[in-house]
Amino acid sequence: LEREVRNPGGVRNRGMREVRGDIVAFTDGDCVAAPDWLQLGVAAFHHGRIGCVAGEIQSYSLRTAAQQYVEKKKALSQQWAVYEAFKPFAQTGNALYRRAVLERVGVFNPSMNSGSDADLSWRMQDQLGLAVIHCPEAVVYHRHPETVLGLLKQRRRYGYASVRLYLQYRRQMGRRTLKHTYWD
C-alpha cells in the first residue's frame, strides 16, 4: 500500500477512508502495540475538548549503539511532543484522533514525507480549539534504526520536516523555535 501512495501521510489518508468507528488510531510499521494500547488510548478521551491522544512511544530493543543513542536522547518522546514543542502534537507512531476531527480539519498533508503529524495536530488546535493530551499508559514500542547510517537518514527526514513546518508556521513560532529547527 505505501509503495502505491508513496509516503506515510498518503497511506494514513487512504486508511482513514476505511475507518468506521468514532476514534481513528495510528501507529507505524516499525512499531509494536502493547496488548492494552487501544483500550487505554480510547479511554483517555474522557471529555469532548480532547481531539487527540498521544500515547507513549518506547524503545522496542536496544541492541546497537544507534538504538541506544536514540533511547538516550528520547528522540521519539511523546512527552516532548506534547509538553515542549511549539504546540502540542502527537507523533503518529502512537496517535488517536476523533474521527470527527479528521472530517472537519482534513487529512495528513500527503506532500510531506515527515512532519504531517505535527501539522495535523496544529491545524486541529487552530481550527477547532481542541486539545492534544498525553496518555503515557497507552504504549507502543518503536524499532529504532539499527545503524548509524539509518539513524542519520531518519534524522535528515525529521530535520527537513522541521524546516518545512517552521516555514509554514513561522509567524506563530517566533525565534525560540527557529533554534530548535536549526538543530534538527
Backbone as a printed PyTorch tensor [residue, N CA C, xyz], in Angstrom:
tensor([[[  0.8330,  -1.2040,   0.0000],
         [  0.0000,   0.0000,   0.0000],
         [  0.8670,   1.2530,   0.0000]],

        [[  1.9300,   1.3150,   0.8440],
         [  2.7440,   2.5240,   0.9230],
         [  3.4440,   2.7950,  -0.4020]],

        [[  3.8470,   1.7560,  -1.1340],
         [  4.5050,   1.9640,  -2.4330],
         [  3.5550,   2.6490,  -3.4130]],

        [[  2.2910,   2.2710,  -3.3450],
         [  1.2960,   2.8600,  -4.2410],
         [  1.0470,   4.3240,  -3.9030]],

        [[  0.9920,   4.6560,  -2.6430],
         [  0.6430,   6.0060,  -2.2170],
         [  1.8830,   6.8870,  -2.1060]],

        [[  3.0370,   6.3070,  -1.8430],
         [  4.3410,   6.9570,  -1.8700],
         [  4.8550,   7.5690,  -0.5740]],

        [[  4.0480,   7.8230,   0.4260],
         [  4.5790,   8.3520,   1.6800],
         [  3.6300,   8.0090,   2.8220]],

        [[  4.1370,   8.1180,   4.0650],
         [  3.3050,   7.7230,   5.2180],
         [  1.9910,   8.4960,   5.3340]],

        [[  2.0130,   9.8010,   5.0640],
         [  0.7780,  10.5780,   5.1580],
         [ -0.2700,  10.1000,   4.1740]],

        [[  0.1570,   9.7790,   2.9660],
         [ -0.7670,   9.2640,   1.9680],
         [ -1.3650,   7.9180,   2.3700]],

        [[ -0.5420,   7.0710,   2.9800],
         [ -1.0260,   5.7740,   3.4550],
         [ -2.0570,   5.9770,   4.5580]],

        [[ -1.7650,   6.8700,   5.5020],
         [ -2.7190,   7.1460,   6.5860],
         [ -4.0320,   7.6890,   6.0340]],

        [[ -3.9450,   8.5880,   5.0720],
         [ -5.1600,   9.1480,   4.4720],
         [ -5.9950,   8.0660,   3.8070]],

        [[ -5.3360,   7.1690,   3.1140],
         [ -6.0720,   6.0790,   2.4680],
         [ -6.7350,   5.1900,   3.5160]],

        [[ -6.0260,   4.8900,   4.5910],
         [ -6.6040,   4.0910,   5.6660],
         [ -7.7900,   4.7630,   6.3190]],

        [[ -7.7340,   6.0910,   6.4580],
         [ -8.8400,   6.8170,   7.0970],
         [-10.1450,   6.6820,   6.3170]],

        [[-10.0490,   6.4940,   5.0230],
         [-11.2700,   6.3200,   4.2180],
         [-11.9930,   5.0210,   4.5610]],

        [[-11.2810,   4.0830,   5.1640],
         [-11.8640,   2.7840,   5.5070],
         [-12.4000,   2.7240,   6.9410]],

        [[-12.1280,   3.7260,   7.7440],
         [-12.4800,   3.7120,   9.1620],
         [-13.9820,   3.8710,   9.3510]],

        [[-14.5250,   3.1220,  10.2850],
         [-15.9590,   3.1990,  10.5760],
         [-16.2510,   3.6750,  11.9990]],

        [[-15.2780,   3.6050,  12.8970],
         [-15.5040,   3.9600,  14.2940],
         [-15.3570,   5.4420,  14.5660]],

        [[-15.6120,   5.8350,  15.8020],
         [-15.5200,   7.2350,  16.2230],
         [-14.0960,   7.6710,  16.5240]],

        [[-13.1990,   6.7210,  16.7860],
         [-11.8020,   7.0050,  17.0790],
         [-10.9460,   6.3530,  16.0050]],

        [[ -9.9690,   7.1110,  15.4910],
         [ -9.0350,   6.5980,  14.4950],
         [ -7.6670,   6.5120,  15.1810]],

        [[ -7.0920,   5.3180,  15.2100],
         [ -5.8170,   5.0810,  15.8780],
         [ -4.7220,   4.8640,  14.8410]],

        [[ -3.5660,   5.4830,  15.0960],
         [ -2.4250,   5.3710,  14.1970],
         [ -1.2190,   4.8150,  14.9350]],

        [[ -0.5040,   3.9440,  14.2630],
         [  0.8290,   3.5230,  14.6710],
         [  1.6030,   3.2830,  13.3850]],

        [[  2.8870,   3.0420,  13.4900],
         [  3.7230,   2.8980,  12.3050],
         [  4.1420,   1.4550,  12.0940]],

        [[  4.6420,   1.1740,  10.9060],
         [  5.0780,  -0.1640,  10.5550],
         [  6.2730,  -0.6480,  11.3520]],

        [[  7.0270,   0.2750,  11.9450],
         [  8.1740,  -0.1180,  12.7740],
         [  7.8310,  -0.0960,  14.2600]],

        [[  6.5370,  -0.1760,  14.5740],
         [  6.0700,  -0.1740,  15.9640],
         [  5.2940,  -1.4560,  16.2750]],

        [[  5.3160,  -1.8200,  17.5410],
         [  4.5320,  -2.9420,  18.0500],
         [  3.6970,  -2.3980,  19.2050]],

        [[  2.3900,  -2.5370,  19.1120],
         [  1.4970,  -2.0080,  20.1470],
         [  1.4170,  -2.9690,  21.3260]],

        [[  1.3830,  -2.3960,  22.5260],
         [  1.1290,  -3.2000,  23.7240],
         [ -0.2970,  -3.7470,  23.6320]],

        [[ -0.5650,  -4.8870,  24.2640],
         [ -1.9010,  -5.5020,  24.1530],
         [ -3.0520,  -4.5880,  24.5820]],

        [[ -2.8250,  -3.7160,  25.5400],
         [ -3.8890,  -2.8350,  26.0330],
         [ -3.8300,  -1.4260,  25.4380]],

        [[ -2.9850,  -1.2280,  24.4210],
         [ -2.7640,   0.0950,  23.8390],
         [ -4.0630,   0.7680,  23.4080]],

        [[ -4.8290,   0.1010,  22.6050],
         [ -6.0370,   0.7080,  22.0610],
         [ -7.0630,   1.0020,  23.1520]],

        [[ -7.2600,   0.0730,  24.0420],
         [ -8.2200,   0.2570,  25.1410],
         [ -7.8410,   1.4720,  25.9930]],

        [[ -6.5750,   1.5820,  26.3570],
         [ -6.1330,   2.7010,  27.1960],
         [ -6.1700,   4.0270,  26.4430]],

        [[ -5.7940,   4.0070,  25.1730],
         [ -5.8290,   5.2270,  24.3760],
         [ -7.2430,   5.7560,  24.1930]],

        [[ -8.1740,   4.8810,  23.8960],
         [ -9.5730,   5.2950,  23.7140],
         [-10.1500,   5.8210,  25.0250]],

        [[ -9.8190,   5.1720,  26.1420],
         [-10.3430,   5.5950,  27.4480],
         [ -9.8730,   6.9990,  27.8340]],

        [[ -8.7780,   7.4680,  27.2370],
         [ -8.2530,   8.8000,  27.5680],
         [ -9.1090,   9.9370,  27.0020]],

        [[-10.0350,   9.6390,  26.1110],
         [-10.9540,  10.6560,  25.5850],
         [-12.0850,  10.8560,  26.5950]],

        [[-11.7450,  11.3820,  27.7640],
         [-12.7210,  11.4770,  28.8510],
         [-13.5690,  12.7460,  28.8160]],

        [[-13.2730,  13.6800,  27.9160],
         [-14.1890,  14.8120,  27.7250],
         [-14.1090,  15.3100,  26.2860]],

        [[-15.1120,  16.0500,  25.8850],
         [-15.2810,  16.4550,  24.4980],
         [-14.2700,  17.4400,  23.9680]],

        [[-13.4770,  18.0660,  24.8250],
         [-12.4800,  19.0400,  24.3650],
         [-11.1710,  18.3740,  23.9610]],

        [[-11.1030,  17.0550,  24.0730],
         [ -9.9140,  16.3120,  23.6350],
         [-10.1460,  15.8510,  22.2060]],

        [[ -9.2800,  16.2900,  21.3080],
         [ -9.3870,  15.8760,  19.9160],
         [ -8.4030,  14.7870,  19.5510]],

        [[ -7.3120,  14.6910,  20.3420],
         [ -6.2510,  13.7540,  20.0120],
         [ -5.5720,  13.2660,  21.2820]],

        [[ -5.2480,  11.9870,  21.3160],
         [ -4.4980,  11.3820,  22.4190],
         [ -3.1580,  10.9120,  21.8660]],

        [[ -2.0950,  11.3360,  22.5150],
         [ -0.7380,  10.9150,  22.1590],
         [ -0.2810,   9.8890,  23.1820]],

        [[ -0.2780,   8.6220,  22.7870],
         [  0.2300,   7.5860,  23.6700],
         [  1.7450,   7.6020,  23.6740]],

        [[  2.3440,   6.8980,  24.6060],
         [  3.8030,   6.9150,  24.7360],
         [  4.4630,   5.9830,  23.7230]],

        [[  5.6430,   6.3880,  23.2740],
         [  6.4560,   5.5970,  22.3590],
         [  7.7190,   5.1880,  23.1130]],

        [[  7.8960,   3.8940,  23.3070],
         [  9.0770,   3.3700,  23.9970],
         [  9.9110,   2.5440,  23.0290]],

        [[ 11.1400,   2.2890,  23.4120],
         [ 12.0470,   1.5200,  22.5610],
         [ 11.6680,   0.0490,  22.5570]],

        [[ 11.7510,  -0.5670,  21.3800],
         [ 11.4450,  -1.9910,  21.2410],
         [ 12.6390,  -2.8380,  21.6810]],

        [[ 13.8110,  -2.4930,  21.2090],
         [ 15.0280,  -3.1830,  21.6420],
         [ 16.1860,  -2.2120,  21.4910]],

        [[ 17.2440,  -2.4860,  22.2130],
         [ 18.4050,  -1.6000,  22.2000],
         [ 19.6730,  -2.4240,  21.9680]],

        [[ 19.7650,  -3.0620,  20.8110],
         [ 20.8980,  -3.9400,  20.5280],
         [ 22.1210,  -3.2000,  20.0300]],

        [[ 21.9410,  -2.0640,  19.3410],
         [ 23.0800,  -1.3940,  18.7200],
         [ 23.3250,  -0.0230,  19.3540]],

        [[ 24.4980,   0.5280,  19.0610],
         [ 24.8310,   1.8600,  19.5760],
         [ 23.8640,   2.9140,  19.0400]],

        [[ 23.4440,   2.7930,  17.7880],
         [ 22.5000,   3.7610,  17.2140],
         [ 21.1740,   3.7240,  17.9660]],

        [[ 20.6810,   2.5340,  18.2720],
         [ 19.4260,   2.4010,  19.0170],
         [ 19.5720,   2.9450,  20.4320]],

        [[ 20.6950,   2.6890,  21.0510],
         [ 20.9280,   3.1930,  22.4070],
         [ 21.0060,   4.7170,  22.4170]],

        [[ 21.5740,   5.3060,  21.3740],
         [ 21.6450,   6.7610,  21.2600],
         [ 20.2430,   7.3660,  21.1760]],

        [[ 19.3830,   6.7770,  20.3300],
         [ 18.0120,   7.2820,  20.1870],
         [ 17.2950,   7.2150,  21.5320]],

        [[ 17.4790,   6.1140,  22.2430],
         [ 16.8410,   5.9690,  23.5610],
         [ 17.3650,   7.0160,  24.5410]],

        [[ 18.6670,   7.2100,  24.5680],
         [ 19.2590,   8.1870,  25.4980],
         [ 18.7490,   9.5980,  25.2200]],

        [[ 18.5980,   9.9380,  23.9520],
         [ 18.1400,  11.2840,  23.5620],
         [ 16.6150,  11.4250,  23.6260]],

        [[ 15.8980,  10.3210,  23.8430],
         [ 14.4230,  10.3420,  23.8600],
         [ 13.8870,  10.9930,  22.5820]],

        [[ 14.4710,  10.5870,  21.4600],
         [ 14.1830,  11.2210,  20.1710],
         [ 12.7270,  11.0770,  19.7310]],

        [[ 12.0250,  10.0770,  20.1890],
         [ 10.6180,   9.9170,  19.8170],
         [  9.7000,  10.0880,  21.0140]],

        [[ 10.1130,  10.8890,  21.9430],
         [  9.3310,  11.0830,  23.1640],
         [  8.0500,  11.8560,  22.8980]],

        [[  6.9300,  11.2340,  23.2000],
         [  5.6570,  11.9520,  23.1050],
         [  5.5900,  13.0250,  24.1870]],

        [[  6.2600,  12.7940,  25.2960],
         [  6.2600,  13.8060,  26.3540],
         [  6.8280,  15.1080,  25.8110]],

        [[  7.9190,  15.0380,  25.0420],
         [  8.4760,  16.2440,  24.4350],
         [  7.4810,  16.8350,  23.4500]],

        [[  6.8990,  15.9830,  22.6040],
         [  5.9850,  16.4720,  21.5670],
         [  4.7700,  17.1750,  22.1600]],

        [[  4.2920,  16.6980,  23.2970],
         [  3.0870,  17.2780,  23.8990],
         [  3.4070,  18.4790,  24.7830]],

        [[  4.5030,  18.4110,  25.5300],
         [  4.7470,  19.4450,  26.5390],
         [  5.8180,  20.4720,  26.1860]],

        [[  6.7070,  20.1640,  25.2430],
         [  7.8310,  21.0710,  24.9980],
         [  7.9270,  21.5980,  23.5800]],

        [[  7.1820,  21.0630,  22.6520],
         [  7.2330,  21.5330,  21.2740],
         [  6.5480,  22.9000,  21.1690]],

        [[  6.6300,  23.4980,  20.0120],
         [  5.9960,  24.7860,  19.7400],
         [  4.5320,  24.7660,  20.1780]],

        [[  3.8270,  23.7520,  19.7760],
         [  2.4560,  23.4680,  20.2050],
         [  2.4020,  21.9680,  20.4070]],

        [[  1.5190,  21.5010,  21.2610],
         [  1.4180,  20.0520,  21.4370],
         [  1.0840,  19.3560,  20.1160]],

        [[  1.6930,  18.1960,  19.9200],
         [  1.3160,  17.3620,  18.7850],
         [  1.5350,  15.9020,  19.1380]],

        [[  0.9030,  15.0490,  18.3650],
         [  1.0270,  13.6040,  18.5610],
         [  1.7830,  13.0170,  17.3890]],

        [[  2.8940,  12.3710,  17.6820],
         [  3.6150,  11.6530,  16.6390],
         [  2.7850,  10.4260,  16.2620]],

        [[  2.6480,  10.1750,  14.9850],
         [  1.7250,   9.1310,  14.5540],
         [  2.2230,   7.7220,  14.8180]],

        [[  3.3910,   7.5710,  15.4120],
         [  3.7730,   6.2550,  15.8980],
         [  2.7890,   5.7940,  16.9640]],

        [[  2.1140,   6.7600,  17.6050],
         [  1.1290,   6.4450,  18.6390],
         [  0.1840,   7.6380,  18.8020]],

        [[ -0.8130,   7.6970,  17.9610],
         [ -1.7690,   8.8150,  17.9950],
         [ -3.1820,   8.2960,  17.7520]],

        [[ -4.1100,   8.8490,  18.5010],
         [ -5.5280,   8.5290,  18.3130],
         [ -6.2760,   9.8530,  18.1560]],

        [[ -7.1280,   9.9270,  17.1470],
         [ -7.9250,  11.1270,  16.8710],
         [ -9.4070,  10.7660,  16.8650]],

        [[-10.2060,  11.7510,  17.2300],
         [-11.6380,  11.6060,  16.9950],
         [-11.8530,  11.6660,  15.4800]],

        [[-12.6570,  10.7900,  14.9780],
         [-12.9430,  10.7720,  13.5470],
         [-13.5360,  12.1050,  13.1010]],

        [[-14.3780,  12.7050,  13.9220],
         [-14.9970,  13.9900,  13.5850],
         [-13.9440,  15.0760,  13.3710]],

        [[-12.8400,  15.0100,  14.1030],
         [-11.7520,  15.9760,  13.9200],
         [-11.1990,  15.8620,  12.5060]],

        [[-10.9230,  14.6420,  12.0900],
         [-10.3440,  14.4240,  10.7650],
         [-11.3200,  14.8100,   9.6640]],

        [[-12.5870,  14.6210,   9.9010],
         [-13.5870,  15.0170,   8.9160],
         [-13.6730,  16.5350,   8.7940]],

        [[-13.4500,  17.2460,   9.8840],
         [-13.5630,  18.7140,   9.8690],
         [-12.2620,  19.4060,   9.4810]],

        [[-11.1370,  18.9090,   9.9520],
         [ -9.8480,  19.5710,   9.7230],
         [ -9.1910,  19.1020,   8.4360]],

        [[ -9.4530,  17.8940,   8.0510],
         [ -8.8250,  17.3460,   6.8570],
         [ -7.8300,  16.2670,   7.2080]],

        [[ -7.0920,  15.8700,   6.2290],
         [ -6.2140,  14.7200,   6.3460],
         [ -4.7580,  15.1580,   6.5270]],

        [[ -3.8770,  14.1760,   6.5900],
         [ -2.4460,  14.4440,   6.6360],
         [ -2.0200,  15.0430,   5.2940]],

        [[ -1.0940,  15.9780,   5.3350],
         [ -0.5950,  16.5970,   4.1180],
         [  0.2230,  15.5470,   3.3510]],

        [[ -0.2850,  15.0490,   2.2230],
         [  0.4100,  13.9700,   1.5270],
         [  1.7040,  14.3910,   0.8480]],

        [[  1.9730,  15.6900,   0.7720],
         [  3.2310,  16.1340,   0.1710],
         [  4.3830,  16.1230,   1.1710]],

        [[  4.0880,  15.8410,   2.4300],
         [  5.1280,  15.8260,   3.4610],
         [  5.5500,  14.3830,   3.7540]],

        [[  6.8420,  14.0940,   3.6320],
         [  7.3430,  12.7630,   3.9670],
         [  7.4780,  12.5770,   5.4660]],

        [[  7.5610,  13.6510,   6.1920],
         [  7.6400,  13.6280,   7.6460],
         [  7.0900,  14.9650,   8.1400]],

        [[  6.5420,  14.9790,   9.3370],
         [  6.0420,  16.2200,   9.9150],
         [  4.5470,  16.4460,   9.7150]],

        [[  3.8950,  15.6010,   8.9220],
         [  2.4660,  15.8140,   8.7090],
         [  1.6640,  15.5500,   9.9780]],

        [[  2.2550,  14.8020,  10.9260],
         [  1.5720,  14.5700,  12.2010],
         [  1.4870,  15.8590,  13.0080]],

        [[  2.5900,  16.6130,  13.0680],
         [  2.5680,  17.8970,  13.7760],
         [  1.6050,  18.8640,  13.0860]],

        [[  1.6800,  18.9300,  11.7700],
         [  0.8020,  19.8210,  11.0100],
         [ -0.6700,  19.5240,  11.2980]],

        [[ -1.0520,  18.2620,  11.3060],
         [ -2.4460,  17.8950,  11.5670],
         [ -2.8570,  18.2950,  12.9850]],

        [[ -2.0160,  17.9960,  13.9700],
         [ -2.3370,  18.3720,  15.3580],
         [ -2.4770,  19.8770,  15.5060]],

        [[ -1.5930,  20.6260,  14.8700],
         [ -1.6270,  22.0810,  14.9910],
         [ -2.8520,  22.6610,  14.2860]],

        [[ -3.2110,  22.1250,  13.1200],
         [ -4.4220,  22.5960,  12.4410],
         [ -5.6590,  22.3140,  13.2920]],

        [[ -5.6850,  21.1510,  13.9370],
         [ -6.8180,  20.8150,  14.8040],
         [ -6.9520,  21.8460,  15.9210]],

        [[ -5.8430,  22.1900,  16.5520],
         [ -5.8870,  23.1610,  17.6450],
         [ -6.2840,  24.5440,  17.1410]],

        [[ -5.7110,  24.9660,  16.0150],
         [ -6.0100,  26.2910,  15.4700],
         [ -7.4550,  26.4090,  14.9980]],

        [[ -7.9530,  25.3970,  14.3130],
         [ -9.2740,  25.4800,  13.6990],
         [-10.4060,  25.0910,  14.6420]],

        [[-10.1640,  24.1450,  15.5410],
         [-11.2450,  23.6310,  16.3760],
         [-11.0720,  23.9280,  17.8630]],

        [[ -9.8890,  24.3620,  18.2700],
         [ -9.6520,  24.6390,  19.6810],
         [ -9.6520,  23.4020,  20.5620]],

        [[ -9.4070,  22.2480,  19.9730],
         [ -9.3810,  21.0080,  20.7430],
         [ -7.9730,  20.7030,  21.2350]],

        [[ -7.8860,  19.9020,  22.2760],
         [ -6.6060,  19.6230,  22.9270],
         [ -5.9840,  18.3170,  22.4450]],

        [[ -4.6530,  18.2850,  22.5330],
         [ -3.8680,  17.0660,  22.4190],
         [ -3.4310,  16.7280,  23.8360]],

        [[ -3.7210,  15.5200,  24.2930],
         [ -3.2760,  15.1230,  25.6300],
         [ -2.3420,  13.9260,  25.5300]],

        [[ -1.5070,  13.7950,  26.5360],
         [ -0.5460,  12.6950,  26.6270],
         [ -1.1390,  11.6000,  27.5030]],

        [[ -1.0930,  10.3720,  27.0300],
         [ -1.5480,   9.2110,  27.7960],
         [ -0.3870,   8.2200,  27.8650]],

        [[  0.4890,   8.3600,  28.8720],
         [  1.6880,   7.5170,  28.9270],
         [  1.3930,   6.0320,  29.1140]],

        [[  0.1930,   5.7000,  29.5410],
         [ -0.1480,   4.2840,  29.7510],
         [ -0.4160,   3.5510,  28.4280]],

        [[ -0.8220,   4.2660,  27.3960],
         [ -1.0910,   3.6650,  26.0820],
         [  0.2310,   3.6080,  25.3170]],

        [[  0.8620,   2.4510,  25.2910],
         [  2.2440,   2.3220,  24.8300],
         [  2.3400,   1.5510,  23.5180]],

        [[  3.1930,   2.0670,  22.6410],
         [  3.6930,   1.2860,  21.5110],
         [  5.2110,   1.2570,  21.6290]],

        [[  5.7930,   0.2000,  21.0910],
         [  7.2420,   0.0120,  21.1210],
         [  7.7820,   0.2200,  19.7150]],

        [[  8.7370,   1.1430,  19.6040],
         [  9.2900,   1.5330,  18.3120],
         [ 10.6230,   0.8330,  18.0690]],

        [[ 10.7800,   0.3120,  16.8580],
         [ 12.0660,  -0.2710,  16.4330],
         [ 12.9090,   0.8460,  15.8370]],

        [[ 13.8940,   1.2930,  16.5790],
         [ 14.7730,   2.3590,  16.1020],
         [ 15.7170,   1.8180,  15.0290]],

        [[ 16.2440,   2.6930,  14.1730],
         [ 17.2280,   2.2390,  13.1820],
         [ 18.4050,   1.5420,  13.8730]],

        [[ 18.8880,   0.4750,  13.2550],
         [ 19.9740,  -0.3020,  13.8600],
         [ 21.3410,   0.2800,  13.5800]],

        [[ 21.4860,   1.0010,  12.4790],
         [ 22.8010,   1.5090,  12.0890],
         [ 22.8580,   3.0270,  12.2260]],

        [[ 24.0800,   3.5340,  12.2830],
         [ 24.2680,   4.9870,  12.3320],
         [ 23.7540,   5.6070,  11.0360]],

        [[ 24.0010,   4.9430,   9.9030],
         [ 23.5130,   5.4630,   8.6320],
         [ 21.9850,   5.5350,   8.6220]],

        [[ 21.3310,   4.4970,   9.1160],
         [ 19.8730,   4.5110,   9.2030],
         [ 19.3750,   5.6220,  10.1040]],

        [[ 20.0570,   5.8280,  11.2140],
         [ 19.7000,   6.9040,  12.1340],
         [ 19.8810,   8.2680,  11.4710]],

        [[ 20.9780,   8.4480,  10.7550],
         [ 21.2130,   9.7240,  10.0760],
         [ 20.1660,   9.9950,   9.0000]],

        [[ 19.7520,   8.9660,   8.2810],
         [ 18.6970,   9.1480,   7.2760],
         [ 17.3850,   9.5590,   7.9450]],

        [[ 17.0600,   8.9300,   9.0710],
         [ 15.8510,   9.2820,   9.8050],
         [ 15.9280,  10.7310,  10.2930]],

        [[ 17.0510,  11.1110,  10.8870],
         [ 17.2070,  12.4810,  11.4020],
         [ 17.1630,  13.4990,  10.2720]],

        [[ 17.6680,  13.1330,   9.1090],
         [ 17.6050,  14.0380,   7.9570],
         [ 16.1450,  14.2900,   7.5690]],

        [[ 15.3270,  13.2300,   7.5290],
         [ 13.8930,  13.4080,   7.2310],
         [ 13.2370,  14.3050,   8.2670]],

        [[ 13.5440,  14.0590,   9.5510],
         [ 12.9530,  14.8680,  10.6210],
         [ 13.4130,  16.3230,  10.5290]],

        [[ 14.6910,  16.5350,  10.2180],
         [ 15.2080,  17.8930,  10.0810],
         [ 14.5500,  18.6400,   8.9360]],

        [[ 14.4040,  17.9740,   7.8040],
         [ 13.7300,  18.5760,   6.6600],
         [ 12.2990,  18.9520,   7.0330]],

        [[ 11.6290,  18.0510,   7.7260],
         [ 10.2490,  18.3220,   8.1470],
         [ 10.1900,  19.5090,   9.1010]],

        [[ 11.1470,  19.5960,  10.0170],
         [ 11.1640,  20.7200,  10.9640],
         [ 11.3060,  22.0520,  10.2440]],

        [[ 12.1750,  22.0930,   9.2460],
         [ 12.3480,  23.3290,   8.4780],
         [ 11.0650,  23.6580,   7.7240]],

        [[ 10.4690,  22.6620,   7.1160],
         [  9.2220,  22.8940,   6.3780],
         [  8.1050,  23.3880,   7.3030]],

        [[  7.9980,  22.7720,   8.4780],
         [  6.9920,  23.2170,   9.4500],
         [  7.2850,  24.6370,   9.9240]],

        [[  8.5610,  24.9370,  10.1440],
         [  8.9140,  26.2970,  10.5580],
         [  8.5000,  27.3000,   9.4830]],

        [[  8.7770,  27.0020,   8.2340],
         [  8.4060,  27.9250,   7.1640],
         [  6.8890,  28.1140,   7.0990]],

        [[  6.1450,  27.0600,   7.3560],
         [  4.6900,  27.1370,   7.3130],
         [  4.1150,  27.8800,   8.5240]],

        [[  4.7260,  27.7170,   9.7010],
         [  4.1710,  28.2600,  10.9440],
         [  5.0590,  29.3370,  11.5790]],

        [[  5.9930,  29.9010,  10.8440],
         [  6.9860,  30.8040,  11.4300],
         [  6.3790,  32.0280,  12.1110]],

        [[  5.2670,  32.5240,  11.6150],
         [  4.6500,  33.6930,  12.2670],
         [  4.2020,  33.3590,  13.6770]],

        [[  3.7280,  32.1560,  13.8810],
         [  3.2790,  31.7260,  15.2030],
         [  4.4390,  31.2560,  16.0780]],

        [[  5.4420,  30.6760,  15.4730],
         [  6.5320,  30.0570,  16.2420],
         [  7.4860,  31.0560,  16.8770]],

        [[  7.8850,  32.0660,  16.1190],
         [  8.8520,  33.0130,  16.6510],
         [ 10.2680,  32.4640,  16.6430]],

        [[ 11.1770,  33.2070,  17.2480],
         [ 12.6020,  32.8830,  17.1850],
         [ 12.9980,  31.6790,  18.0370]],

        [[ 12.3320,  31.4390,  19.1510],
         [ 12.7120,  30.3270,  20.0230],
         [ 12.7090,  29.0080,  19.2470]],

        [[ 11.7030,  28.7940,  18.4540],
         [ 11.5890,  27.5460,  17.7250],
         [ 12.5400,  27.5000,  16.5370]],

        [[ 12.9580,  28.6520,  16.0270],
         [ 13.9380,  28.6630,  14.9520],
         [ 15.2220,  27.9460,  15.4010]],

        [[ 15.6090,  28.1510,  16.6430],
         [ 16.7970,  27.4710,  17.1770],
         [ 16.6060,  25.9580,  17.1370]],

        [[ 15.4510,  25.4690,  17.5520],
         [ 15.1870,  24.0280,  17.5230],
         [ 15.2020,  23.5020,  16.0840]],

        [[ 14.6560,  24.2690,  15.1620],
         [ 14.6510,  23.8830,  13.7540],
         [ 16.0670,  23.7660,  13.2480]],

        [[ 16.9290,  24.7190,  13.6110],
         [ 18.3250,  24.7020,  13.1870],
         [ 19.0090,  23.4250,  13.6710]],

        [[ 18.7880,  23.0500,  14.9100],
         [ 19.4390,  21.8590,  15.4460],
         [ 18.9280,  20.5930,  14.7830]],

        [[ 17.6550,  20.5330,  14.4370],
         [ 17.1530,  19.3620,  13.7100],
         [ 17.8120,  19.2740,  12.3530]]])
